[in-house]
């Protein structure tokens, strides 16, 4: 299989994986806890910034046309423009940032963890800013609702990605 086709297949695969991980959720309001960021980190770490971001853009496009791939089996443009849409859009940024950092620093565990943490920060920055604008919530209140409760779970996702990316890199040759 040529490299371009192989890369496109992996992009589609990570879009699908993000859709599945989005459904593995604890449905709290206003932002559900799910495993989607784990898929985002792995996509960036394996595919690199550009293709990792492309895989997440495919996920967003599939959801935007109405396929119920977002948490809680939601789909449609309204999910992207609603109060939590910035977090979904942040998946593209998180995959890009994670991928760029892993490519520049290498796939050693601490460097992968750093890349994922910076990717997470990018996702949260976009998501929280959008949430504040859409809901009229002050920044500190938005952080208390939409970020701080998620940090312990995100630490676990980062640890999992840190373990998985180097192992998968040995198996998946891109």
N, C-alpha and C positions, 0 to 999 in steps of 0.2 A: 504494500500500500504506500503511495507516495506521501510525502511529508504534509502537504497541504490538506489532503483528504483526511489524513490521520488527525491533524490538528482540529479540523472542523468537526470530526466525530467526537473528539474529546470536549470541545466547546459545547456541543449538543448534550453530551453525557453530563457535564457539570451543570448545565441549565436544568436538566431533568433531576439531578441529585439535589439541587437547591429547592426544586419544587417539592420533592419528597420530604426533605428536611424541614421545610416550612410547615408541613402538616404534623410533624412530631412536636407538638406544642402543648404548653399549659396556657389555656385561654384566659389570661388576665387582661384587664382593661387599663389604659387604652392601648398598650402595646403587648402582644402576646410573647411569652418566652418560647422560643423554638430553636432548632438546631441549624437554621439556615446559614448563620455566619460560619459554622464549621465548614460547610461546603464551599463558601466564599473564600475562606482562608486557603483551603486545599487547592481550589481552582487557581488562585493567584500564585501559590507556591509551586505548583506543578507546571502550569501553562505559561507563566510569566505575566507581566502587567497587561500587555495589550490583549492577549487571547483570554486571560482570566477575566478581564473586564468585559470582553466580547461575550463570554459565556453568560455573564450576569445580565448583560444587555438583552441577550436572547430570552433569558428568563423573564425580564420585564416586558418585552414585546409580546411574548406568549400570554402573559397575564393581562396586558393592556387590551388585547383583542377579545378578552372575556373568558379565556380558559382559567378555571379556578385553581391556580397554582400558588396563590398567596395564602398566608396563614388563615386557617379557618375555612379553607376552600373558597376563598374569595377571588374574584377576577374582575377585570374591567378597569377603565381609566379612572373611575371614581376612587379606587383603592390607591392609585398613584398620586392623585391630587388632593386626597383627604389628609387629615392631620398626621397620619403615620406614613404617608407616601415618601417622605424624605429619607426614612430609614431604608425603604426598598431601593430607592435611587442610590443610597449610600453603599449598597452592595457592590455596585460598579466601581465606585471609588475605592472601597476596601480591597477588592480583588486586584485593582490596578496598583495601589500602593504596596500591598503585600508582595505582589509579583515583582515589582521594580526593586524593592529592598532585598528580597531573596536573591534575585539575579545579581545585584551589585555586591552584596555581602557574603553570599554563599548559603548553602543549605545546612549549616551547622545548627544544632538545636537552639542555642541562645539567640542566634541571629534570626531564625525563623520565628521564635517567640516575640522578638522585638518587632519584626515585620508585621506580624499579626496584630500586635498591640497598636501599632501606628495605623494599620488598616481599620481596626476597630474604632480608633479615635476619629478617623476620617468619616466613617459611617455615622458615628454618633454626632459629630459636628453638623453634618448635613441634615440628619434626621431631626435633631433637637432644634436647629434653626428653623426648619420647615414647620415643626410642631408648634413652635412659639408663634410664628406668623399666622398659621392656620387657626390656632385655637385661642390666640390672644393671651396665652399663658406666659408669665414672666420666666426668664431663663432659669433661675434657681428652682422654681417650682417644677419646671419641665425636667430639669436634671434629676430632681428628687423622684419624679414619677416615671421617667422614661430611660434613665441611665443608671443611677445608683443601684436600684434593685437588681439589675441585670449583670453587674460586674462579677459577682462570684461565679455565675454560670459561664460568663465569657472567659473567665480564667481557665475553667475546665475545657472549653472549646479550644482555646489557644494551646493548652497542654496537649490535647488530642491531636491537633493539627501539627504541633511540633514533633510529635512521635510519628505521625503518618506520612508527612511530606517526604522526609529522607528515604523512608522505606519504599514509598510509591515511586520516587524518582529512580530508584534502582531497577524497578520493574518496568516502568513506563518510559520508554525512550522517545523523546520528542525532538 
